[in-house]
C-alpha cells in the first residue's frame, strides 16, 4: 500500500519511526523480567503505538479544518 493513498507524507513517516522507536525503547528499559520478554514487550507496544499514530494521523489529515 502506498503511503500517499493514506494521505501520509515523508514527515509523517519519519515521525512514525521516531514515536515507535522511543516508545519501544522506553518500554524495553522500564519493563520487568528477563531481557527477552522485555524486548518482546517493547516491540509489541511499539507496534501498537505505530498503529495508533497512523490511524490518528490519517483521521487528522482527512477531517482537519481547511484553515489548518
Backbone bond lengths (Angstrom), bond angles and torsions (degrees), N, CA, C in turn:
res aa  C-N    CA-C-N  psi(-1)  N-CA   C-N-CA  omega(-1)  CA-C   N-CA-C  phi
1 X - - - 1.445 - - 1.520 108.33 -
2 X 1.294 116.14 131.84 1.457 122.52 179.39 1.526 109.29 -78.39
3 X 1.334 116.73 135.31 1.463 118.71 -178.40 1.515 112.08 -66.53
4 X 1.329 118.24 -25.21 1.460 119.54 177.57 1.529 110.91 -67.28
5 X 1.325 117.62 -23.34 1.465 121.48 176.17 1.524 110.13 -63.88
6 X 1.329 116.24 -35.78 1.459 120.72 179.31 1.520 112.97 -83.31
7 X 1.309 117.93 -10.86 1.453 120.70 -177.88 1.514 112.49 87.46
8 X 1.331 117.03 23.48 1.457 121.48 178.73 1.522 109.26 -100.31
9 X 1.329 115.91 147.83 1.456 119.19 176.09 1.526 109.90 -116.54
10 X 1.322 116.78 -174.77 1.464 121.30 -175.63 1.523 111.26 -62.02
11 X 1.319 117.54 -40.15 1.468 120.85 179.46 1.525 111.21 -62.64
12 X 1.323 117.35 -37.65 1.466 120.72 177.36 1.529 111.13 -64.04
13 X 1.322 116.80 -40.00 1.457 120.55 177.83 1.518 111.80 -64.54
14 X 1.328 116.38 -42.00 1.460 120.64 177.26 1.520 110.48 -63.77
15 X 1.309 117.33 -44.79 1.464 121.07 178.76 1.532 111.42 -63.24
16 X 1.321 116.87 -36.17 1.461 121.27 176.75 1.524 110.79 -60.27
17 X 1.318 116.72 -46.72 1.462 120.47 179.53 1.522 111.73 -64.38
18 X 1.326 117.15 -38.96 1.465 120.83 178.95 1.528 110.27 -64.40
19 X 1.316 116.97 -48.20 1.470 121.02 -179.56 1.522 110.90 -61.69
20 X 1.318 117.06 -48.95 1.467 120.56 -178.83 1.525 110.95 -63.28
21 X 1.316 117.52 -40.46 1.457 121.16 179.72 1.519 113.06 -65.01
22 X 1.325 116.31 -44.65 1.465 120.27 -179.99 1.524 110.83 -66.06
23 X 1.324 117.29 -45.01 1.471 120.69 179.57 1.523 110.34 -62.23
24 X 1.324 116.95 -43.75 1.466 120.84 178.94 1.525 111.04 -60.72
25 X 1.326 116.67 -45.63 1.463 120.69 -178.96 1.523 111.49 -64.21
26 X 1.319 117.34 -44.64 1.466 120.76 -178.44 1.526 110.79 -63.76
27 X 1.321 117.37 -44.94 1.458 120.14 -179.32 1.527 110.16 -66.60
28 X 1.312 117.80 -40.66 1.464 120.78 179.78 1.529 110.96 -62.28
29 X 1.313 117.23 -40.12 1.465 120.99 -178.13 1.528 111.45 -74.91
30 X 1.318 117.61 -37.65 1.464 119.87 -172.88 1.524 114.53 -91.87
31 X 1.320 118.46 -14.57 1.468 120.50 -179.57 1.524 109.90 -70.91
32 X 1.319 114.43 155.00 1.456 119.77 177.53 1.519 109.30 -104.60
33 X 1.324 115.68 149.06 1.456 121.01 177.86 1.504 110.93 125.61
34 X 1.322 116.37 -175.25 1.461 120.74 179.03 1.537 110.67 -64.44
35 X 1.311 116.20 154.70 1.466 120.64 -174.65 1.527 111.94 -59.36
36 X 1.323 117.41 -36.41 1.464 119.44 178.71 1.519 112.55 -62.44
37 X 1.314 115.80 -42.97 1.464 119.95 178.67 1.524 110.79 -67.25
38 X 1.308 116.93 -35.90 1.472 120.66 178.72 1.522 111.27 -65.68
39 X 1.335 115.98 -40.11 1.466 119.75 179.47 1.526 110.31 -67.76
40 X 1.318 117.12 -42.21 1.474 120.43 178.32 1.527 110.18 -63.25
41 X 1.331 116.86 -44.51 1.468 120.28 179.05 1.529 110.43 -61.81
42 X 1.321 116.76 -42.75 1.463 120.19 178.17 1.512 112.35 -61.99
43 X 1.327 116.66 -41.39 1.467 120.42 179.28 1.522 111.58 -65.65
44 X 1.315 116.87 -41.42 1.470 120.15 179.85 1.521 110.85 -65.62
45 X 1.321 116.53 -47.32 1.466 119.85 -179.54 1.529 110.33 -66.11
46 X 1.325 117.79 -37.25 1.464 121.00 176.40 1.521 111.91 -62.89
47 X 1.335 116.94 -40.13 1.463 120.78 178.07 1.524 111.32 -66.07
48 X 1.327 116.57 -40.61 1.470 120.00 177.66 1.532 110.10 -65.15
49 X 1.328 117.17 -41.54 1.467 120.80 177.95 1.528 110.43 -62.30
50 X 1.337 117.17 -39.87 1.463 120.61 178.34 1.530 111.03 -64.31
51 X 1.322 116.66 -41.94 1.462 120.66 178.38 1.525 111.31 -62.88
52 X 1.326 116.43 -44.92 1.467 120.42 178.15 1.527 110.37 -62.80
53 X 1.331 117.05 -39.63 1.462 121.10 178.18 1.528 110.77 -61.22
54 X 1.324 116.82 -45.99 1.471 120.27 -179.13 1.521 110.71 -63.81
55 X 1.319 117.30 -46.27 1.470 120.35 -178.78 1.521 110.66 -62.56
56 X 1.324 117.29 -46.24 1.468 119.29 -178.41 1.524 111.14 -67.85
57 X 1.330 118.73 -37.50 1.462 120.78 178.53 1.518 111.29 -66.33
58 X 1.316 116.80 -42.03 1.467 120.03 178.30 1.520 110.48 -63.67
59 X 1.321 117.47 -43.50 1.470 119.90 179.35 1.518 111.69 -65.37
60 X 1.319 117.35 -41.18 1.468 120.37 177.97 1.516 110.13 -63.11
61 X 1.330 117.68 -47.03 1.467 120.76 -178.94 1.525 111.83 -63.82
62 X 1.308 116.73 -33.83 1.456 119.65 -176.75 1.522 112.62 -79.38
63 X 1.342 117.84 -37.06 1.455 120.59 -171.96 1.520 114.61 -113.60
64 X 1.321 118.54 10.38 1.463 120.27 179.78 1.523 110.12 -69.52
65 X 1.325 117.07 152.90 1.466 120.05 177.59 1.528 110.83 -65.53
66 X 1.303 116.26 155.98 1.469 120.90 -177.96 1.528 112.72 -64.48
67 X 1.326 117.87 -27.60 1.473 120.01 -175.61 1.529 112.66 -80.33
68 X 1.337 119.63 -0.27 1.466 121.84 177.91 1.486 110.33 -78.38
